[in-house]
Amino acid sequence: MPKEPQKAAQRREEKFRLAVSFAADHLADQDRSGRLDHLAYDWDTLIELFGKRKIRTLHAIWDSTLPERREAKAQVIAERSYRDPLHFHVARGFVAEMVGKGEVLPICLQEWAAQLIGGTAPPAPTKRPHTPHQHRNRALVLGLLVERLRVELRINPTRSPSSPPHSGCDAVADAWNGLVRGFDRDRKRAFPRQTYETVRNCYFDGKKIAELEIRQLRAFNEWIASRPEVPPRKD
């Protein structure tokens, strides 16, 4: 091999190894903080973590939602609970917490709770689809990590099939698989091996999700800014 191409190949290899180390440190930090568990395929873990987070989110929405919109929000929760086991778990936990606090349930959730207690509700859904929450979380964590490598280390996110495996998606896949190898047997099953192709899908999907959320946040802020100021109450 000519001297210059050999040096260029060595530099690419060193840069790639730096990217793998960077990604591995980031994923290890995510794991230590418990955030990586949201990426697990394990159903019980997903129910436990997502369910609790979703219930907290519902309470936050409930406290900030206008009374006339609460019934519509409750209707969505009730309808999804009949076909999605994850939302059934969320609805049951949300209703239990509201009843425990002595809060009044919306009419549709009153009916849902009465059917559940009286044994007349349809059986709880048991089908466990590949939920969008799992893929969304993986896309954001892995896909946006690839984007960080592009911005901070100038690593190309993707590559052609004939190119050496030195892309950002390759680096994130290597870092992920290296981290998971240190897990115990039961936990490994919840974190399947990643490949260039799976991380590439996360990269493109993660960018779309992030862009959508930014647009939604911008629209929400514009809506808040356009609302007339409410004069202070005079007691």
Secondary structure as GFF3:
##gff-version 3
##sequence-region A 1 235
A	DSSP	alpha_helix	3	32	.	.	.	ID=ss1
A	DSSP	three_ten_helix	35	39	.	.	.	ID=ss2
A	DSSP	alpha_helix	43	64	.	.	.	ID=ss3
A	DSSP	alpha_helix	67	81	.	.	.	ID=ss4
A	DSSP	alpha_helix	85	100	.	.	.	ID=ss5
A	DSSP	alpha_helix	107	118	.	.	.	ID=ss6
A	DSSP	alpha_helix	132	138	.	.	.	ID=ss7
A	DSSP	pi_helix	139	143	.	.	.	ID=ss8
A	DSSP	alpha_helix	144	153	.	.	.	ID=ss9
A	DSSP	alpha_helix	168	181	.	.	.	ID=ss10
A	DSSP	alpha_helix	185	190	.	.	.	ID=ss11
A	DSSP	alpha_helix	196	226	.	.	.	ID=ss12
###
